[in-house]
Amino acid sequence: MIQLQGASRWYGQVIGLNDVTCQIGPGVTALLGMNGAGKSTMLRLITGQMRPTTGTVTVLGMDPFANTEVYKKLGYCPEIDNFYEHRTGRQFVYMLARFAGYDHKRAQLLTEQNLERVGMATRGDGKIAGYSKGMRQRIKLAQAMLHDPDIILLDEPLNGLDPVGRRDYIALLHTLAENGKTIMVSSHILFEVEQMTSSILLLHRGRLLATGDLRVIRELIDKHPHKVRLETSEPRKWAEQLVALPFVLSVEFDRSGLELQTREPSQFYDALPTISREHGLAVTGFSSPDNNLESIFRYLVNE
């Protein structure tokens, strides 16, 4: 669906994107990076708002720059709002449907269908000037889906959404992906991405630092000590069993549980239920501070 080959974009002496090569197919893919990492620049290249300084960008096998054939297959939600504030959400979405070439009847139908999909059907008659950030995000998604595009690009779409709104938004993205759409979500909020997808592209200072399945990328740091926290009423008995395992490096315990380090997390996770069953030891809580995107990001950028 989307391919970048050695794509770079310079703003004078400033590097926006630096020699990025990747392919993006159907499903949800997260574009991760801190502010200024190059996420928005990459989205602007894919949406044809600018050309790469060097390298190539293709969408559906075509150069996206000022290409109406690509635009017909592309939906886009920019991070920055640029609404007609005096219009209602319903009027705004309908207007964009007419701009897309639909007649009045079809534009009305598509407007209502998509307002319903994003949960704005009952609030679409309020003026956009009075909308919350979350409501604006929903309206942007509604307009992006109007023409049933094959590819939808979302720049920081979860900003301003409450927990329920986030859940509904993510569920809709999953539904679109299940229907064969290519969804690309830009975000710097790493824990939110864990709820959306395991397929990630990690940008740092304009460079593509890592790409692929989160579980595969996670293996890059499994050679380093991996921390695990167990909540249990019998931490001393657990510690006695765990220190005997050759792949457990250290164990520290307190009244509510214990924390250990292992160099073989896969083996440890396999051994855990066996120990519990054979020795009658219960676990009331289980977590790993190293098993999340935040730790992967810190390790890969060496910060």
Secondary structure as GFF3:
##gff-version 3
##sequence-region A 1 303
A	DSSP	beta_strand	2	11	.	.	.	ID=ss1
A	DSSP	beta_strand	14	24	.	.	.	ID=ss2
A	DSSP	beta_strand	27	32	.	.	.	ID=ss3
A	DSSP	alpha_helix	39	46	.	.	.	ID=ss4
A	DSSP	beta_strand	54	59	.	.	.	ID=ss5
A	DSSP	alpha_helix	68	71	.	.	.	ID=ss6
A	DSSP	beta_strand	74	77	.	.	.	ID=ss7
A	DSSP	alpha_helix	89	99	.	.	.	ID=ss8
A	DSSP	alpha_helix	104	117	.	.	.	ID=ss9
A	DSSP	three_ten_helix	128	130	.	.	.	ID=ss10
A	DSSP	alpha_helix	133	145	.	.	.	ID=ss11
A	DSSP	beta_strand	151	155	.	.	.	ID=ss12
A	DSSP	alpha_helix	163	178	.	.	.	ID=ss13
A	DSSP	beta_strand	182	187	.	.	.	ID=ss14
A	DSSP	alpha_helix	190	194	.	.	.	ID=ss15
A	DSSP	beta_strand	199	204	.	.	.	ID=ss16
A	DSSP	beta_strand	207	213	.	.	.	ID=ss17
A	DSSP	alpha_helix	214	218	.	.	.	ID=ss18
A	DSSP	three_ten_helix	219	221	.	.	.	ID=ss19
A	DSSP	beta_strand	226	231	.	.	.	ID=ss20
A	DSSP	alpha_helix	235	242	.	.	.	ID=ss21
A	DSSP	beta_strand	248	253	.	.	.	ID=ss22
A	DSSP	beta_strand	257	262	.	.	.	ID=ss23
A	DSSP	alpha_helix	265	279	.	.	.	ID=ss24
A	DSSP	beta_strand	285	287	.	.	.	ID=ss25
A	DSSP	alpha_helix	293	300	.	.	.	ID=ss26
###
